Amino acid sequence: MTILQNKRGEYGKQIVLSLSRNLTENYGRGWSEKNLRHCLYIVAAFPDFEIVSTLSRQLS
């Protein structure tokens, strides 16, 4: 993964999975590990929040 430059500790392998479980528990469906990984890829591709915000408005 570009964000982490393929460097992470052993604990890092479970961060997205753990976050997915916590978000799903607190906010319901839609926070799968796969969806969160897609979010990470989007942030890596479009690091400027204004671009993402503009795109999301145009797509919705």
PQR file of N, CA, C, O and H, with PARSE charges and radii, in Angstrom:
ATOM      1  N   MET A   1       0.842  -1.167   0.000 -0.4000 1.5000
ATOM      2  CA  MET A   1       0.000   0.000   0.000 -0.0000 2.0000
ATOM      3  C   MET A   1       0.893   1.238   0.000  0.5500 1.7000
ATOM      4  O   MET A   1       1.855   1.320   0.764 -0.5500 1.4000
ATOM      5  N   THR A   2       0.578   2.167  -0.832 -0.4000 1.5000
ATOM      6  CA  THR A   2       1.384   3.363  -1.013 -0.0000 2.0000
ATOM      7  C   THR A   2       1.489   4.189   0.263  0.5500 1.7000
ATOM      8  O   THR A   2       2.564   4.696   0.584 -0.5500 1.4000
ATOM      9  H   THR A   2      -0.203   2.101  -1.453  0.4000 1.0000
ATOM     10  N   ILE A   3       0.408   4.329   0.979 -0.4000 1.5000
ATOM     11  CA  ILE A   3       0.401   5.184   2.160 -0.0000 2.0000
ATOM     12  C   ILE A   3       1.444   4.721   3.159  0.5500 1.7000
ATOM     13  O   ILE A   3       2.139   5.541   3.758 -0.5500 1.4000
ATOM     14  H   ILE A   3      -0.466   3.918   0.718  0.4000 1.0000
ATOM     15  N   LEU A   4       1.557   3.440   3.340 -0.4000 1.5000
ATOM     16  CA  LEU A   4       2.476   2.892   4.324 -0.0000 2.0000
ATOM     17  C   LEU A   4       3.820   2.512   3.723  0.5500 1.7000
ATOM     18  O   LEU A   4       4.695   2.013   4.430 -0.5500 1.4000
ATOM     19  H   LEU A   4       0.992   2.774   2.854  0.4000 1.0000
ATOM     20  N   GLN A   5       3.992   2.740   2.431 -0.4000 1.5000
ATOM     21  CA  GLN A   5       5.212   2.373   1.716 -0.0000 2.0000
ATOM     22  C   GLN A   5       5.602   0.915   1.988  0.5500 1.7000
ATOM     23  O   GLN A   5       6.784   0.585   2.081 -0.5500 1.4000
ATOM     24  H   GLN A   5       3.281   3.146   1.857  0.4000 1.0000
ATOM     25  N   ASN A   6       4.605   0.063   2.111 -0.4000 1.5000
ATOM     26  CA  ASN A   6       4.798  -1.369   2.360 -0.0000 2.0000
ATOM     27  C   ASN A   6       5.613  -1.654   3.614  0.5500 1.7000
ATOM     28  O   ASN A   6       6.205  -2.726   3.731 -0.5500 1.4000
ATOM     29  H   ASN A   6       3.644   0.332   2.035  0.4000 1.0000
ATOM     30  N   LYS A   7       5.653  -0.712   4.554 -0.4000 1.5000
ATOM     31  CA  LYS A   7       6.373  -0.903   5.809 -0.0000 2.0000
ATOM     32  C   LYS A   7       5.362  -0.796   6.941  0.5500 1.7000
ATOM     33  O   LYS A   7       4.682   0.221   7.077 -0.5500 1.4000
ATOM     34  H   LYS A   7       5.171   0.159   4.459  0.4000 1.0000
ATOM     35  N   ARG A   8       5.264  -1.827   7.740 -0.4000 1.5000
ATOM     36  CA  ARG A   8       4.390  -1.778   8.894 -0.0000 2.0000
ATOM     37  C   ARG A   8       4.805  -2.846   9.888  0.5500 1.7000
ATOM     38  O   ARG A   8       5.385  -3.870   9.528 -0.5500 1.4000
ATOM     39  H   ARG A   8       5.817  -2.654   7.630  0.4000 1.0000
ATOM     40  N   GLY A   9       4.500  -2.584  11.128 -0.4000 1.5000
ATOM     41  CA  GLY A   9       4.764  -3.566  12.166 -0.0000 2.0000
ATOM     42  C   GLY A   9       3.734  -4.672  12.079  0.5500 1.7000
ATOM     43  O   GLY A   9       2.735  -4.553  11.369 -0.5500 1.4000
ATOM     44  H   GLY A   9       4.029  -1.751  11.420  0.4000 1.0000
ATOM     45  N   GLU A  10       3.977  -5.730  12.793 -0.4000 1.5000
ATOM     46  CA  GLU A  10       3.040  -6.850  12.797 -0.0000 2.0000
ATOM     47  C   GLU A  10       1.650  -6.413  13.237  0.5500 1.7000
ATOM     48  O   GLU A  10       0.649  -6.902  12.713 -0.5500 1.4000
ATOM     49  H   GLU A  10       4.788  -5.828  13.370  0.4000 1.0000
ATOM     50  N   TYR A  11       1.584  -5.495  14.197 -0.4000 1.5000
ATOM     51  CA  TYR A  11       0.292  -5.028  14.682 -0.0000 2.0000
ATOM     52  C   TYR A  11      -0.490  -4.313  13.579  0.5500 1.7000
ATOM     53  O   TYR A  11      -1.720  -4.297  13.598 -0.5500 1.4000
ATOM     54  H   TYR A  11       2.398  -5.098  14.623  0.4000 1.0000
ATOM     55  N   GLY A  12       0.224  -3.724  12.621 -0.4000 1.5000
ATOM     56  CA  GLY A  12      -0.423  -2.955  11.563 -0.0000 2.0000
ATOM     57  C   GLY A  12      -1.319  -3.766  10.664  0.5500 1.7000
ATOM     58  O   GLY A  12      -2.222  -3.217  10.032 -0.5500 1.4000
ATOM     59  H   GLY A  12       1.224  -3.737  12.605  0.4000 1.0000
ATOM     60  N   LYS A  13      -1.090  -5.046  10.592 -0.4000 1.5000
ATOM     61  CA  LYS A  13      -1.901  -5.898   9.724 -0.0000 2.0000
ATOM     62  C   LYS A  13      -3.348  -5.968  10.185  0.5500 1.7000
ATOM     63  O   LYS A  13      -4.240  -6.251   9.385 -0.5500 1.4000
ATOM     64  H   LYS A  13      -0.356  -5.491  11.104  0.4000 1.0000
ATOM     65  N   GLN A  14      -3.587  -5.714  11.460 -0.4000 1.5000
ATOM     66  CA  GLN A  14      -4.935  -5.834  12.001 -0.0000 2.0000
ATOM     67  C   GLN A  14      -5.649  -4.496  12.210  0.5500 1.7000
ATOM     68  O   GLN A  14      -6.800  -4.474  12.645 -0.5500 1.4000
ATOM     69  H   GLN A  14      -2.862  -5.485  12.109  0.4000 1.0000
ATOM     70  N   ILE A  15      -4.983  -3.391  11.907 -0.4000 1.5000
ATOM     71  CA  ILE A  15      -5.573  -2.079  12.185 -0.0000 2.0000
ATOM     72  C   ILE A  15      -6.863  -1.850  11.402  0.5500 1.7000
ATOM     73  O   ILE A  15      -7.872  -1.452  11.985 -0.5500 1.4000
ATOM     74  H   ILE A  15      -4.048  -3.409  11.554  0.4000 1.0000
ATOM     75  N   VAL A  16      -6.849  -2.091  10.106 -0.4000 1.5000
ATOM     76  CA  VAL A  16      -8.034  -1.835   9.291 -0.0000 2.0000
ATOM     77  C   VAL A  16      -9.162  -2.773   9.699  0.5500 1.7000
ATOM     78  O   VAL A  16     -10.316  -2.351   9.774 -0.5500 1.4000
ATOM     79  H   VAL A  16      -6.029  -2.414   9.632  0.4000 1.0000
ATOM     80  N   LEU A  17      -8.851  -4.022   9.960 -0.4000 1.5000
ATOM     81  CA  LEU A  17      -9.865  -4.978  10.395 -0.0000 2.0000
ATOM     82  C   LEU A  17     -10.479  -4.546  11.723  0.5500 1.7000
ATOM     83  O   LEU A  17     -11.699  -4.583  11.885 -0.5500 1.4000
ATOM     84  H   LEU A  17      -7.914  -4.364   9.898  0.4000 1.0000
ATOM     85  N   SER A  18      -9.651  -4.144  12.658 -0.4000 1.5000
ATOM     86  CA  SER A  18     -10.142  -3.694  13.968 -0.0000 2.0000
ATOM     87  C   SER A  18     -10.989  -2.437  13.829  0.5500 1.7000
ATOM     88  O   SER A  18     -12.040  -2.327  14.461 -0.5500 1.4000
ATOM     89  H   SER A  18      -8.661  -4.115  12.526  0.4000 1.0000
ATOM     90  N   LEU A  19     -10.547  -1.494  13.017 -0.4000 1.5000
ATOM     91  CA  LEU A  19     -11.310  -0.277  12.778 -0.0000 2.0000
ATOM     92  C   LEU A  19     -12.654  -0.606  12.145  0.5500 1.7000
ATOM     93  O   LEU A  19     -13.677  -0.031  12.518 -0.5500 1.4000
ATOM     94  H   LEU A  19      -9.694  -1.583  12.504  0.4000 1.0000
ATOM     95  N   SER A  20     -12.654  -1.522  11.195 -0.4000 1.5000
ATOM     96  CA  SER A  20     -13.890  -1.951  10.545 -0.0000 2.0000
ATOM     97  C   SER A  20     -14.889  -2.495  11.569  0.5500 1.7000
ATOM     98  O   SER A  20     -16.067  -2.140  11.548 -0.5500 1.4000
ATOM     99  H   SER A  20     -11.823  -1.988  10.892  0.4000 1.0000
ATOM    100  N   ARG A  21     -14.419  -3.333  12.438 -0.4000 1.5000
ATOM    101  CA  ARG A  21     -15.296  -3.915  13.465 -0.0000 2.0000
ATOM    102  C   ARG A  21     -15.851  -2.836  14.391  0.5500 1.7000
ATOM    103  O   ARG A  21     -17.039  -2.838  14.712 -0.5500 1.4000
ATOM    104  H   ARG A  21     -13.461  -3.621  12.455  0.4000 1.0000
ATOM    105  N   ASN A  22     -14.987  -1.914  14.819 -0.4000 1.5000
ATOM    106  CA  ASN A  22     -15.432  -0.853  15.724 -0.0000 2.0000
ATOM    107  C   ASN A  22     -16.446   0.079  15.056  0.5500 1.7000
ATOM    108  O   ASN A  22     -17.462   0.424  15.659 -0.5500 1.4000
ATOM    109  H   ASN A  22     -14.022  -1.912  14.559  0.4000 1.0000
ATOM    110  N   LEU A  23     -16.175   0.482  13.829 -0.4000 1.5000
ATOM    111  CA  LEU A  23     -17.104   1.372  13.124 -0.0000 2.0000
ATOM    112  C   LEU A  23     -18.441   0.690  12.867  0.5500 1.7000
ATOM    113  O   LEU A  23     -19.493   1.314  13.007 -0.5500 1.4000
ATOM    114  H   LEU A  23     -15.349   0.202  13.340  0.4000 1.0000
ATOM    115  N   THR A  24     -18.408  -0.579  12.496 -0.4000 1.5000
ATOM    116  CA  THR A  24     -19.641  -1.323  12.245 -0.0000 2.0000
ATOM    117  C   THR A  24     -20.444  -1.449  13.531  0.5500 1.7000
ATOM    118  O   THR A  24     -21.666  -1.300  13.519 -0.5500 1.4000
ATOM    119  H   THR A  24     -17.553  -1.085  12.383  0.4000 1.0000
ATOM    120  N   GLU A  25     -19.767  -1.721  14.633 -0.4000 1.5000
ATOM    121  CA  GLU A  25     -20.439  -1.847  15.925 -0.0000 2.0000
ATOM    122  C   GLU A  25     -21.100  -0.536  16.342  0.5500 1.7000
ATOM    123  O   GLU A  25     -22.203  -0.533  16.888 -0.5500 1.4000
ATOM    124  H   GLU A  25     -18.775  -1.842  14.642  0.4000 1.0000
ATOM    125  N   ASN A  26     -20.415   0.578  16.078 -0.4000 1.5000
ATOM    126  CA  ASN A  26     -20.925   1.884  16.508 -0.0000 2.0000
ATOM    127  C   ASN A  26     -21.869   2.551  15.522  0.5500 1.7000
ATOM    128  O   ASN A  26     -22.761   3.295  15.929 -0.5500 1.4000
ATOM    129  H   ASN A  26     -19.519   0.575  15.634  0.4000 1.0000
ATOM    130  N   TYR A  27     -21.685   2.295  14.215 -0.4000 1.5000
ATOM    131  CA  TYR A  27     -22.449   3.034  13.215 -0.0000 2.0000
ATOM    132  C   TYR A  27     -23.241   2.155  12.253  0.5500 1.7000
ATOM    133  O   TYR A  27     -23.941   2.677  11.385 -0.5500 1.4000
ATOM    134  H   TYR A  27     -20.960   1.691  13.884  0.4000 1.0000
ATOM    135  N   GLY A  28     -23.148   0.855  12.386 -0.4000 1.5000
ATOM    136  CA  GLY A  28     -23.907  -0.038  11.515 -0.0000 2.0000
ATOM    137  C   GLY A  28     -23.136  -0.431  10.263  0.5500 1.7000
ATOM    138  O   GLY A  28     -21.918  -0.273  10.182 -0.5500 1.4000
ATOM    139  H   GLY A  28     -22.580   0.431  13.091  0.4000 1.0000
ATOM    140  N   ARG A  29     -23.873  -0.943   9.299 -0.4000 1.5000
ATOM    141  CA  ARG A  29     -23.269  -1.488   8.085 -0.0000 2.0000
ATOM    142  C   ARG A  29     -22.560  -0.435   7.243  0.5500 1.7000
ATOM    143  O   ARG A  29     -22.766   0.766   7.416 -0.5500 1.4000
ATOM    144  H   ARG A  29     -24.862  -1.071   9.365  0.4000 1.0000
ATOM    145  N   GLY A  30     -21.716  -0.918   6.321 -0.4000 1.5000
ATOM    146  CA  GLY A  30     -21.049  -0.036   5.374 -0.0000 2.0000
ATOM    147  C   GLY A  30     -19.579   0.211   5.684  0.5500 1.7000
ATOM    148  O   GLY A  30     -18.900   0.922   4.943 -0.5500 1.4000
ATOM    149  H   GLY A  30     -21.549  -1.893   6.180  0.4000 1.0000
ATOM    150  N   TRP A  31     -19.087  -0.365   6.767 -0.4000 1.5000
ATOM    151  CA  TRP A  31     -17.707  -0.130   7.185 -0.0000 2.0000
ATOM    152  C   TRP A  31     -16.875  -1.395   7.097  0.5500 1.7000
ATOM    153  O   TRP A  31     -16.089  -1.690   7.997 -0.5500 1.4000
ATOM    154  H   TRP A  31     -19.638  -0.942   7.369  0.4000 1.0000
ATOM    155  N   SER A  32     -17.042  -2.136   6.031 -0.4000 1.5000
ATOM    156  CA  SER A  32     -16.280  -3.379   5.876 -0.0000 2.0000
ATOM    157  C   SER A  32     -14.796  -3.072   5.687  0.5500 1.7000
ATOM    158  O   SER A  32     -14.413  -1.960   5.324 -0.5500 1.4000
ATOM    159  H   SER A  32     -17.680  -1.896   5.299  0.4000 1.0000
ATOM    160  N   GLU A  33     -13.989  -4.070   5.938 -0.4000 1.5000
ATOM    161  CA  GLU A  33     -12.546  -3.919   5.730 -0.0000 2.0000
ATOM    162  C   GLU A  33     -12.275  -3.517   4.284  0.5500 1.7000
ATOM    163  O   GLU A  33     -11.425  -2.666   4.021 -0.5500 1.4000
ATOM    164  H   GLU A  33     -14.301  -4.973   6.232  0.4000 1.0000
ATOM    165  N   LYS A  34     -12.988  -4.123   3.360 -0.4000 1.5000
ATOM    166  CA  LYS A  34     -12.814  -3.814   1.937 -0.0000 2.0000
ATOM    167  C   LYS A  34     -13.142  -2.344   1.654  0.5500 1.7000
ATOM    168  O   LYS A  34     -12.394  -1.675   0.940 -0.5500 1.4000
ATOM    169  H   LYS A  34     -13.678  -4.814   3.574  0.4000 1.0000
ATOM    170  N   ASN A  35     -14.252  -1.834   2.205 -0.4000 1.5000
ATOM    171  CA  ASN A  35     -14.619  -0.430   1.996 -0.0000 2.0000
ATOM    172  C   ASN A  35     -13.577   0.516   2.576  0.5500 1.7000
ATOM    173  O   ASN A  35     -13.243   1.529   1.961 -0.5500 1.4000
ATOM    174  H   ASN A  35     -14.859  -2.377   2.785  0.4000 1.0000
ATOM    175  N   LEU A  36     -13.065   0.190   3.751 -0.4000 1.5000
ATOM    176  CA  LEU A  36     -12.044   1.048   4.356 -0.0000 2.0000
ATOM    177  C   LEU A  36     -10.760   1.046   3.534  0.5500 1.7000
ATOM    178  O   LEU A  36     -10.103   2.080   3.406 -0.5500 1.4000
ATOM    179  H   LEU A  36     -13.337  -0.632   4.251  0.4000 1.0000
ATOM    180  N   ARG A  37     -10.403  -0.096   2.983 -0.4000 1.5000
ATOM    181  CA  ARG A  37      -9.211  -0.143   2.121 -0.0000 2.0000
ATOM    182  C   ARG A  37      -9.425   0.707   0.864  0.5500 1.7000
ATOM    183  O   ARG A  37      -8.497   1.370   0.400 -0.5500 1.4000
ATOM    184  H   ARG A  37     -10.936  -0.935   3.087  0.4000 1.0000
ATOM    185  N   HIS A  38     -10.638   0.689   0.315 -0.4000 1.5000
ATOM    186  CA  HIS A  38     -10.944   1.552  -0.829 -0.0000 2.0000
ATOM    187  C   HIS A  38     -10.798   3.024  -0.440  0.5500 1.7000
ATOM    188  O   HIS A  38     -10.289   3.829  -1.220 -0.5500 1.4000
ATOM    189  H   HIS A  38     -11.391   0.150   0.692  0.4000 1.0000
ATOM    190  N   CYS A  39     -11.243   3.368   0.759 -0.4000 1.5000
ATOM    191  CA  CYS A  39     -11.086   4.746   1.243 -0.0000 2.0000
ATOM    192  C   CYS A  39      -9.606   5.132   1.316  0.5500 1.7000
ATOM    193  O   CYS A  39      -9.233   6.247   0.950 -0.5500 1.4000
ATOM    194  H   CYS A  39     -11.657   2.714   1.392  0.4000 1.0000
ATOM    195  N   LEU A  40      -8.777   4.217   1.784 -0.4000 1.5000
ATOM    196  CA  LEU A  40      -7.338   4.493   1.852 -0.0000 2.0000
ATOM    197  C   LEU A  40      -6.746   4.723   0.468  0.5500 1.7000
ATOM    198  O   LEU A  40      -5.897   5.596   0.286 -0.5500 1.4000
ATOM    199  H   LEU A  40      -9.080   3.312   2.082  0.4000 1.0000
ATOM    200  N   TYR A  41      -7.194   3.941  -0.504 -0.4000 1.5000
ATOM    201  CA  TYR A  41      -6.700   4.116  -1.874 -0.0000 2.0000
ATOM    202  C   TYR A  41      -7.137   5.464  -2.444  0.5500 1.7000
ATOM    203  O   TYR A  41      -6.370   6.121  -3.148 -0.5500 1.4000
ATOM    204  H   TYR A  41      -7.883   3.232  -0.357  0.4000 1.0000
ATOM    205  N   ILE A  42      -8.364   5.874  -2.141 -0.4000 1.5000
ATOM    206  CA  ILE A  42      -8.858   7.169  -2.626 -0.0000 2.0000
ATOM    207  C   ILE A  42      -8.044   8.305  -2.013  0.5500 1.7000
ATOM    208  O   ILE A  42      -7.661   9.245  -2.710 -0.5500 1.4000
ATOM    209  H   ILE A  42      -8.987   5.340  -1.569  0.4000 1.0000
ATOM    210  N   VAL A  43      -7.784   8.219  -0.716 -0.4000 1.5000
ATOM    211  CA  VAL A  43      -6.983   9.254  -0.050 -0.0000 2.0000
ATOM    212  C   VAL A  43      -5.577   9.323  -0.640  0.5500 1.7000
ATOM    213  O   VAL A  43      -5.011  10.406  -0.790 -0.5500 1.4000
ATOM    214  H   VAL A  43      -8.096   7.456  -0.150  0.4000 1.0000
ATOM    215  N   ALA A  44      -5.018   8.161  -0.973 -0.4000 1.5000
ATOM    216  CA  ALA A  44      -3.684   8.139  -1.566 -0.0000 2.0000
ATOM    217  C   ALA A  44      -3.696   8.761  -2.963  0.5500 1.7000
ATOM    218  O   ALA A  44      -2.756   9.455  -3.349 -0.5500 1.4000
ATOM    219  H   ALA A  44      -5.477   7.281  -0.851  0.4000 1.0000
ATOM    220  N   ALA A  45      -4.766   8.505  -3.714 -0.4000 1.5000
ATOM    221  CA  ALA A  45      -4.848   9.030  -5.083 -0.0000 2.0000
ATOM    222  C   ALA A  45      -5.216  10.513  -5.112  0.5500 1.7000
ATOM    223  O   ALA A  45      -4.769  11.251  -5.989 -0.5500 1.4000
ATOM    224  H   ALA A  45      -5.530   7.941  -3.401  0.4000 1.0000
ATOM    225  N   PHE A  46      -6.038  10.947  -4.141 -0.4000 1.5000
ATOM    226  CA  PHE A  46      -6.511  12.326  -4.093 -0.0000 2.0000
ATOM    227  C   PHE A  46      -6.280  12.904  -2.696  0.5500 1.7000
ATOM    228  O   PHE A  46      -7.229  13.028  -1.922 -0.5500 1.4000
ATOM    229  H   PHE A  46      -6.401  10.347  -3.429  0.4000 1.0000
ATOM    230  N   PRO A  47      -5.046  13.256  -2.364 -0.5600 1.5000
ATOM    231  CA  PRO A  47      -4.757  13.734  -1.020  0.2800 2.0000
ATOM    232  C   PRO A  47      -5.366  15.101  -0.692  0.5500 1.7000
ATOM    233  O   PRO A  47      -5.445  15.474   0.478 -0.5500 1.4000
ATOM    234  N   ASP A  48      -5.791  15.840  -1.701 -0.4000 1.5000
ATOM    235  CA  ASP A  48      -6.397  17.155  -1.483 -0.0000 2.0000
ATOM    236  C   ASP A  48      -7.892  16.980  -1.200  0.5500 1.7000
ATOM    237  O   ASP A  48      -8.643  16.555  -2.078 -0.5500 1.4000
ATOM    238  H   ASP A  48      -5.727  15.537  -2.651  0.4000 1.0000
ATOM    239  N   PHE A  49      -8.325  17.307   0.020 -0.4000 1.5000
ATOM    240  CA  PHE A  49      -9.722  17.115   0.418 -0.0000 2.0000
ATOM    241  C   PHE A  49     -10.680  17.848  -0.503  0.5500 1.7000
ATOM    242  O   PHE A  49     -11.769  17.343  -0.776 -0.5500 1.4000
ATOM    243  H   PHE A  49      -7.715  17.653   0.733  0.4000 1.0000
ATOM    244  N   GLU A  50     -10.310  19.014  -0.987 -0.4000 1.5000
ATOM    245  CA  GLU A  50     -11.196  19.795  -1.854 -0.0000 2.0000
ATOM    246  C   GLU A  50     -11.535  19.030  -3.134  0.5500 1.7000
ATOM    247  O   GLU A  50     -12.665  19.106  -3.617 -0.5500 1.4000
ATOM    248  H   GLU A  50      -9.426  19.424  -0.765  0.4000 1.0000
ATOM    249  N   ILE A  51     -10.579  18.305  -3.680 -0.4000 1.5000
ATOM    250  CA  ILE A  51     -10.829  17.528  -4.893 -0.0000 2.0000
ATOM    251  C   ILE A  51     -11.840  16.423  -4.597  0.5500 1.7000
ATOM    252  O   ILE A  51     -12.790  16.227  -5.355 -0.5500 1.4000
ATOM    253  H   ILE A  51      -9.661  18.244  -3.288  0.4000 1.0000
ATOM    254  N   VAL A  52     -11.635  15.712  -3.510 -0.4000 1.5000
ATOM    255  CA  VAL A  52     -12.536  14.620  -3.148 -0.0000 2.0000
ATOM    256  C   VAL A  52     -13.928  15.151  -2.849  0.5500 1.7000
ATOM    257  O   VAL A  52     -14.925  14.568  -3.275 -0.5500 1.4000
ATOM    258  H   VAL A  52     -10.863  15.872  -2.895  0.4000 1.0000
ATOM    259  N   SER A  53     -13.997  16.251  -2.121 -0.4000 1.5000
ATOM    260  CA  SER A  53     -15.277  16.860  -1.776 -0.0000 2.0000
ATOM    261  C   SER A  53     -16.029  17.271  -3.035  0.5500 1.7000
ATOM    262  O   SER A  53     -17.227  17.015  -3.155 -0.5500 1.4000
ATOM    263  H   SER A  53     -13.187  16.725  -1.775  0.4000 1.0000
ATOM    264  N   THR A  54     -15.341  17.900  -3.965 -0.4000 1.5000
ATOM    265  CA  THR A  54     -15.955  18.325  -5.224 -0.0000 2.0000
ATOM    266  C   THR A  54     -16.437  17.115  -6.026  0.5500 1.7000
ATOM    267  O   THR A  54     -17.551  17.112  -6.550 -0.5500 1.4000
ATOM    268  H   THR A  54     -14.367  18.108  -3.868  0.4000 1.0000
ATOM    269  N   LEU A  55     -15.599  16.100  -6.114 -0.4000 1.5000
ATOM    270  CA  LEU A  55     -15.985  14.883  -6.848 -0.0000 2.0000
ATOM    271  C   LEU A  55     -17.207  14.214  -6.220  0.5500 1.7000
ATOM    272  O   LEU A  55     -18.119  13.793  -6.931 -0.5500 1.4000
ATOM    273  H   LEU A  55     -14.695  16.102  -5.687  0.4000 1.0000
ATOM    274  N   SER A  56     -17.227  14.116  -4.912 -0.4000 1.5000
ATOM    275  CA  SER A  56     -18.353  13.446  -4.251 -0.0000 2.0000
ATOM    276  C   SER A  56     -19.658  14.201  -4.470  0.5500 1.7000
ATOM    277  O   SER A  56     -20.711  13.578  -4.607 -0.5500 1.4000
ATOM    278  H   SER A  56     -16.486  14.458  -4.334  0.4000 1.0000
ATOM    279  N   ARG A  57     -19.608  15.528  -4.505 -0.4000 1.5000
ATOM    280  CA  ARG A  57     -20.810  16.320  -4.778 -0.0000 2.0000
ATOM    281  C   ARG A  57     -21.294  16.099  -6.210  0.5500 1.7000
ATOM    282  O   ARG A  57     -22.498  16.040  -6.460 -0.5500 1.4000
ATOM    283  H   ARG A  57     -18.752  16.034  -4.393  0.4000 1.0000
ATOM    284  N   GLN A  58     -20.370  15.979  -7.133 -0.4000 1.5000
ATOM    285  CA  GLN A  58     -20.744  15.781  -8.525 -0.0000 2.0000
ATOM    286  C   GLN A  58     -21.289  14.387  -8.769  0.5500 1.7000
ATOM    287  O   GLN A  58     -22.121  14.198  -9.657 -0.5500 1.4000
ATOM    288  H   GLN A  58     -19.392  16.027  -6.930  0.4000 1.0000
ATOM    289  N   LEU A  59     -20.838  13.410  -8.003 -0.4000 1.5000
ATOM    290  CA  LEU A  59     -21.283  12.035  -8.190 -0.0000 2.0000
ATOM    291  C   LEU A  59     -22.589  11.714  -7.478  0.5500 1.7000
ATOM    292  O   LEU A  59     -23.269  10.751  -7.830 -0.5500 1.4000
ATOM    293  H   LEU A  59     -20.162  13.563  -7.283  0.4000 1.0000
ATOM    294  N   SER A  60     -22.939  12.511  -6.484 -0.4000 1.5000
ATOM    295  CA  SER A  60     -24.164  12.193  -5.745 -0.0000 2.0000
ATOM    296  C   SER A  60     -25.378  12.913  -6.257  0.5500 1.7000
ATOM    297  O   SER A  60     -26.473  12.734  -5.723 -0.5500 1.4000
ATOM    298  H   SER A  60     -22.386  13.293  -6.198  0.4000 1.0000
TER
END
